[in-house]
Amino acid sequence: MNELMAEIPASIWAVLGLAALALVVVAAFVVLSFGSTWLQAWASGVPIGFTHLVGMSIRKVNSSLIVNSMITAHKAGLKISRDFLEAHFLARGNVPTLVQALIMAHQAGLNIKPESLAAHLLAGGNVTDVVKGLISASRANIPLSFDKACAIDLAGREIVQAVNTSVDPRVIDCPKPVSGKVTLDAVAKDGIQLRVKARVTVRTSIERLVGGATDDTIIARVGEGIVSAIGSSQDYKQVLENPDRISKAVLAKGLDAGTAYDILSIDIADVDVGDNIGAKLEIDRAQAKKQVAQADAEKRAAEARASQAEQEARIAEMRAKVVEAESQIPMAISEAFRSGNLGIMDYYRMNNVQADTGMRNAIGGKEEKK
């Protein structure tokens, strides 16, 4: 045997030595990298081999996260396979959240498949809220399936709050305080304004929660109904005497159709008398008529002034024509002198007649026209 070993070349011994050294280095690296994780799993009753830990590292799976999740599930009495958690991690799922939801469901006695919860989580749902909602529904004896709970969650509704509200109805203020409006203002037929505050008691309808309208629609419908009921009242005193007439009239319209709630009651919390809108409207109407009449009067005055200015312009035009005609008289006299139709004595007599006419006008108090 020694002779055979002696016959092996030294180069082969060197290769074998290097291979052994490499194996020792690899083993040391694996132990140093995964030893604490392996020891933690073994001590917690969830043994995982080094080969599985190395495989998770090669697949870029967080081995510590997977091991801790398996330990948490094991301590809660829940068995979850490593492959299932790895697959969920590789699908970019939240492994700790999934495990927490599964533990909650297991402790509550809910029969939910891990694959179903994982699918809902990968779809962007909140598995914790879904499980909490199912637990609340189970305790309240409310029929709620897992698929329905997932649909409610994916629709963006608070499933736990919805279940609790279906058991314990809540009150919605109308109008909504955050809207900035304090009261609903409506006017009765006699013109008196009433300011109303209402409180709507609702209970969540699980069946209509997906696709059903929410608080804003309830507030809008109730507000519209109250305004309509007050507007149809002959006298504001009728509303003050029997405010329940408004709530009954509004409640009878079935305002919860197509919403996520069942309206249990509509209570008028407060009614205040506002302004006399009818009187204000009459005043505004009279003021408007006055302004129209003033505008018409100003229009007629403007037309009269325009007409007067037009007549004065025509008079000035006629006077200009008279002056133009009078300016032709001296030329006509000159022409008469040249043609022999007018003598010098005739001209003097005409001047004397004009002078006598001017004197008579002066004595009579008449101004001579110029």
C-alpha positions as CSV (number, residue, x, y, z in Angstrom):
1,M,0.0,0.0,0.0
2,N,2.8,2.3,0.9
3,E,4.5,1.3,-2.3
4,L,1.4,2.3,-4.3
5,M,1.1,5.6,-2.6
6,A,4.8,6.2,-3.2
7,E,4.3,5.6,-6.9
8,I,1.6,8.4,-7.2
9,P,3.1,11.5,-8.6
10,A,3.6,14.5,-6.5
11,S,1.4,16.6,-8.8
12,I,-1.6,14.4,-8.2
13,W,-1.1,14.8,-4.5
14,A,-1.0,18.5,-4.9
15,V,-4.3,18.5,-6.8
16,L,-5.9,16.3,-4.2
17,G,-4.7,18.6,-1.5
18,L,-6.0,21.7,-3.2
19,A,-9.4,20.0,-3.7
20,A,-9.6,19.0,-0.1
21,L,-8.6,22.5,0.9
22,A,-11.3,23.9,-1.4
23,L,-13.9,21.6,0.2
24,V,-12.9,22.7,3.6
25,V,-13.1,26.4,2.6
26,V,-16.5,25.9,1.0
27,A,-17.8,24.1,4.0
28,A,-16.5,26.8,6.4
29,F,-18.1,29.5,4.2
30,V,-21.5,27.7,4.3
31,V,-21.3,27.1,8.0
32,L,-20.3,30.7,8.7
33,S,-23.0,32.1,6.3
34,F,-25.9,29.9,7.2
35,G,-24.9,28.3,10.5
36,S,-26.8,30.7,12.7
37,T,-29.9,30.4,10.5
38,W,-29.7,26.6,10.5
39,L,-29.1,26.5,14.2
40,Q,-32.1,28.9,14.8
41,A,-34.4,26.7,12.7
42,W,-33.2,23.5,14.3
43,A,-33.6,24.8,17.8
44,S,-37.2,26.0,17.0
45,G,-38.3,22.6,15.7
46,V,-38.2,23.6,12.0
47,P,-35.1,21.8,10.7
48,I,-33.8,23.0,7.3
49,G,-30.8,21.5,5.6
50,F,-27.8,23.5,4.5
51,T,-28.6,22.5,0.9
52,H,-32.0,24.3,1.1
53,L,-30.4,27.4,2.6
54,V,-27.8,27.5,-0.1
55,G,-30.5,26.9,-2.7
56,M,-32.5,29.8,-1.4
57,S,-29.4,32.0,-1.6
58,I,-28.8,31.0,-5.2
59,R,-32.5,31.8,-6.0
60,K,-32.0,35.2,-4.3
61,V,-34.5,34.3,-1.6
62,N,-34.1,35.9,1.8
63,S,-33.4,32.7,3.8
64,S,-33.6,34.5,7.2
65,L,-37.0,35.9,6.4
66,I,-38.3,32.5,5.2
67,V,-36.9,30.7,8.3
68,N,-38.3,33.3,10.7
69,S,-41.7,33.1,9.1
70,M,-41.7,29.3,9.3
71,I,-40.7,29.5,13.0
72,T,-43.5,32.0,13.7
73,A,-46.1,29.8,12.0
74,H,-44.8,26.7,13.7
75,K,-45.0,28.3,17.2
76,A,-48.6,29.3,16.4
77,G,-49.4,25.6,15.5
78,L,-49.7,26.3,11.8
79,K,-47.9,24.3,9.2
80,I,-46.7,26.2,6.1
81,S,-44.4,24.6,3.6
82,R,-41.1,26.2,2.7
83,D,-41.8,26.0,-1.0
84,F,-45.0,27.9,-0.6
85,L,-43.3,30.8,1.2
86,E,-40.5,30.8,-1.3
87,A,-42.9,31.0,-4.2
88,H,-44.8,33.9,-2.5
89,F,-41.5,35.7,-1.9
90,L,-40.4,35.3,-5.5
91,A,-43.7,36.7,-6.6
92,R,-42.8,39.9,-4.6
93,G,-45.3,39.1,-1.9
94,N,-45.1,40.2,1.7
95,V,-44.3,37.0,3.5
96,P,-44.5,38.2,7.1
97,T,-47.9,39.8,6.5
98,L,-49.2,36.7,4.9
99,V,-48.0,34.5,7.8
100,Q,-49.6,36.9,10.3
101,A,-52.9,36.8,8.5
102,L,-52.8,33.0,8.3
103,I,-52.1,32.8,12.0
104,M,-55.0,35.1,12.8
105,A,-57.3,33.0,10.7
106,H,-56.0,29.7,12.2
107,Q,-56.5,31.0,15.8
108,A,-60.0,32.2,14.9
109,G,-60.9,28.8,13.5
110,L,-61.4,30.2,10.0
111,N,-60.9,27.7,7.2
112,I,-58.9,29.8,4.7
113,K,-56.5,28.3,2.2
114,P,-53.0,29.9,2.3
115,E,-53.0,30.1,-1.5
116,S,-56.2,32.2,-1.4
117,L,-54.7,34.7,1.0
118,A,-51.5,34.8,-1.0
119,A,-53.4,35.5,-4.2
120,H,-55.3,38.3,-2.5
121,L,-52.1,39.8,-1.1
122,L,-50.4,39.7,-4.5
123,A,-53.5,41.4,-6.0
124,G,-52.8,44.4,-3.8
125,G,-55.3,43.5,-1.1
126,N,-55.0,43.9,2.7
127,V,-55.1,40.3,4.0
128,T,-55.0,41.5,7.6
129,D,-58.1,43.5,7.2
130,V,-59.8,40.7,5.3
131,V,-59.1,38.2,8.1
132,K,-60.2,40.7,10.8
133,G,-63.4,41.4,8.9
134,L,-64.1,37.7,8.6
135,I,-63.5,37.2,12.3
136,S,-65.8,40.1,13.2
137,A,-68.5,38.8,10.9
138,S,-68.2,35.3,12.3
139,R,-68.6,36.6,15.9
140,A,-71.6,38.7,14.9
141,N,-73.2,35.8,13.0
142,I,-73.1,37.9,9.8
143,P,-72.8,35.7,6.6
144,L,-69.6,36.8,4.9
145,S,-67.6,34.7,2.5
146,F,-63.9,34.9,1.9
147,D,-64.4,35.9,-1.8
148,K,-66.9,38.6,-0.8
149,A,-64.5,40.0,1.9
150,C,-61.7,40.1,-0.7
151,A,-64.0,41.9,-3.2
152,I,-64.9,44.5,-0.5
153,D,-61.2,45.0,0.4
154,L,-60.1,45.4,-3.3
155,A,-62.9,47.9,-3.7
156,G,-61.2,50.1,-1.2
157,R,-63.7,49.8,1.6
158,E,-62.9,49.4,5.2
159,I,-64.2,45.9,5.7
160,V,-63.8,45.8,9.5
161,Q,-65.6,49.1,9.9
162,A,-68.3,47.9,7.5
163,V,-68.9,44.8,9.6
164,N,-68.9,46.7,12.8
165,T,-71.4,49.3,11.3
166,S,-73.7,46.5,10.2
167,V,-73.9,45.5,13.9
168,D,-73.7,48.9,15.5
169,P,-75.3,51.5,13.2
170,R,-73.6,54.9,12.9
171,V,-74.9,58.4,12.5
172,I,-74.1,60.7,9.6
173,D,-74.5,64.4,10.1
174,C,-76.3,66.3,7.3
175,P,-74.9,68.6,6.1
176,K,-71.4,67.2,6.4
177,P,-69.4,69.3,8.9
178,V,-66.2,69.3,6.8
179,S,-68.1,70.9,3.9
180,G,-68.2,74.2,5.7
181,K,-72.0,74.4,5.7
182,V,-73.6,74.4,9.1
183,T,-77.3,74.0,8.1
184,L,-79.5,73.0,5.2
185,D,-81.4,76.1,4.1
186,A,-84.8,75.8,2.5
187,V,-87.8,78.2,2.0
188,A,-91.4,77.4,2.6
189,K,-94.2,78.6,0.3
190,D,-94.9,81.6,2.5
191,G,-91.3,82.9,1.8
192,I,-89.8,82.2,5.3
193,Q,-86.4,80.5,5.3
194,L,-85.7,77.6,7.6
195,R,-82.3,76.3,8.6
196,V,-82.2,72.6,9.4
197,K,-79.7,70.1,10.8
198,A,-80.4,66.4,10.4
199,R,-78.8,63.2,11.6
200,V,-79.1,60.1,9.5
201,T,-78.7,56.7,11.2
202,V,-77.4,54.1,8.8
203,R,-76.4,50.4,8.9
204,T,-74.0,48.9,6.4
205,S,-75.4,46.5,3.9
206,I,-72.7,43.9,3.2
207,E,-74.4,42.7,0.1
208,R,-74.4,46.2,-1.5
209,L,-71.1,47.4,-0.1
210,V,-69.2,46.6,-3.4
211,G,-70.4,49.1,-5.9
212,G,-72.7,50.9,-3.6
213,A,-72.6,54.7,-3.0
214,T,-71.2,56.0,0.3
215,D,-71.8,58.8,2.7
216,D,-71.7,61.7,0.2
217,T,-74.6,60.3,-1.7
218,I,-76.6,59.7,1.4
219,I,-76.0,63.3,2.5
220,A,-76.9,64.7,-0.9
221,R,-80.1,62.7,-1.1
222,V,-81.2,63.5,2.4
223,G,-80.4,67.2,1.9
224,E,-82.4,67.3,-1.4
225,G,-85.3,65.5,0.3
226,I,-85.4,68.0,3.2
227,V,-85.3,71.0,1.0
228,S,-88.1,69.5,-1.1
229,A,-90.2,68.7,1.9
230,I,-89.8,72.2,3.4
231,G,-90.5,73.8,0.0
232,S,-93.8,72.0,-0.4
233,S,-95.0,73.2,3.1
234,Q,-97.6,76.0,2.9
235,D,-96.4,77.7,6.1
236,Y,-93.1,77.6,8.0
237,K,-95.1,77.1,11.2
238,Q,-96.2,73.7,10.0
239,V,-92.6,72.6,9.9
240,L,-91.8,74.1,13.3
241,E,-94.8,72.4,14.8
242,N,-94.2,68.9,13.3
243,P,-90.5,68.5,12.2
244,D,-91.1,64.7,12.1
245,R,-93.2,65.3,9.0
246,I,-90.0,66.2,7.1
247,S,-88.1,63.1,8.2
248,K,-91.1,60.8,7.5
249,A,-91.5,62.3,4.0
250,V,-87.8,62.0,3.2
251,L,-87.5,58.5,4.7
252,A,-90.5,57.3,2.5
253,K,-88.6,58.1,-0.7
254,G,-86.2,55.1,-0.3
255,L,-83.1,57.2,-0.4
256,D,-80.8,54.2,0.4
257,A,-81.4,52.6,-3.0
258,G,-78.1,51.9,-4.7
259,T,-76.1,52.8,-1.7
260,A,-74.0,50.7,0.7
261,Y,-76.3,51.5,3.6
262,D,-79.7,50.9,4.9
263,I,-81.2,54.1,6.3
264,L,-82.8,53.3,9.7
265,S,-84.0,56.8,10.6
266,I,-83.7,60.5,9.7
267,D,-83.9,62.8,12.7
268,I,-84.3,66.5,12.5
269,A,-81.8,67.7,15.2
270,D,-82.5,71.5,14.9
271,V,-84.7,73.9,13.0
272,D,-84.1,77.7,13.0
273,V,-86.1,80.4,11.3
274,G,-84.0,82.4,8.9
275,D,-84.7,85.4,6.7
276,N,-87.9,86.4,5.0
277,I,-86.8,85.5,1.6
278,G,-90.2,86.3,0.1
279,A,-90.1,89.9,1.3
280,K,-86.5,90.3,0.1
281,L,-87.5,89.1,-3.3
282,E,-90.4,91.5,-3.4
283,I,-88.1,94.4,-2.4
284,D,-85.6,93.3,-5.0
285,R,-88.4,93.1,-7.6
286,A,-89.6,96.6,-6.8
287,Q,-86.1,97.9,-6.9
288,A,-85.6,96.3,-10.3
289,K,-88.8,97.9,-11.6
290,K,-87.7,101.3,-10.2
291,Q,-84.4,101.0,-12.0
292,V,-86.2,100.0,-15.2
293,A,-88.5,103.0,-14.9
294,Q,-85.6,105.3,-14.2
295,A,-83.8,103.9,-17.2
296,D,-86.9,104.5,-19.4
297,A,-87.2,108.1,-18.1
298,E,-83.6,108.8,-18.8
299,K,-84.0,107.3,-22.2
300,R,-87.0,109.5,-23.0
301,A,-85.1,112.6,-21.6
302,A,-82.1,111.8,-23.8
303,E,-84.4,111.4,-26.8
304,A,-86.0,114.8,-26.0
305,R,-82.6,116.5,-25.7
306,A,-81.5,114.9,-28.9
307,S,-84.7,116.1,-30.7
308,Q,-84.3,119.6,-29.3
309,A,-80.7,119.7,-30.5
310,E,-81.8,118.5,-33.9
311,Q,-84.5,121.3,-34.1
312,E,-82.0,123.9,-33.0
313,A,-79.6,122.6,-35.7
314,R,-82.4,122.9,-38.3
315,I,-83.2,126.5,-37.1
316,A,-79.6,127.5,-37.4
317,E,-79.5,125.9,-40.9
318,M,-82.6,128.0,-41.9
319,R,-81.1,131.2,-40.5
320,A,-77.9,130.5,-42.4
321,K,-80.1,130.2,-45.6
322,V,-81.8,133.5,-44.8
323,V,-78.5,135.2,-44.2
324,E,-77.3,133.7,-47.5
325,A,-80.4,135.0,-49.3
326,E,-80.1,138.5,-47.7
327,S,-76.5,138.6,-48.9
328,Q,-77.8,138.5,-52.4
329,I,-79.8,141.7,-52.0
330,P,-76.9,144.2,-52.5
331,M,-75.8,142.3,-55.6
332,A,-79.3,142.4,-56.9
333,I,-79.5,146.2,-56.3
334,S,-76.2,146.7,-58.0
335,E,-77.4,144.7,-61.0
336,A,-80.6,146.8,-61.0
337,F,-78.5,150.0,-61.1
338,R,-76.5,148.6,-64.0
339,S,-79.4,147.5,-65.9
340,G,-81.3,150.8,-65.4
341,N,-84.2,149.1,-63.6
342,L,-83.6,151.1,-60.4
343,G,-82.8,154.8,-60.1
344,I,-81.0,156.7,-57.4
345,M,-84.2,158.3,-56.1
346,D,-85.8,154.9,-55.9
347,Y,-82.9,153.7,-53.8
348,Y,-83.2,156.7,-51.4
349,R,-87.0,156.1,-51.0
350,M,-86.3,152.5,-50.2
351,N,-83.8,153.5,-47.5
352,N,-86.3,156.0,-46.1
353,V,-88.9,153.2,-45.9
354,Q,-86.5,150.9,-44.1
355,A,-85.5,153.7,-41.6
356,D,-89.2,154.4,-40.9
357,T,-89.8,150.7,-40.3
358,G,-86.9,150.5,-37.9
359,M,-88.1,153.6,-36.0
360,R,-91.6,152.1,-35.7
361,N,-90.3,148.8,-34.4
362,A,-88.1,150.6,-31.9
363,I,-91.1,152.7,-30.7
364,G,-93.2,149.5,-30.5
365,G,-90.6,147.8,-28.4
366,K,-89.7,145.2,-31.1
367,E,-86.0,144.5,-31.8
368,E,-84.9,144.7,-35.3
369,K,-84.1,141.4,-36.7
370,K,-80.5,140.9,-37.7
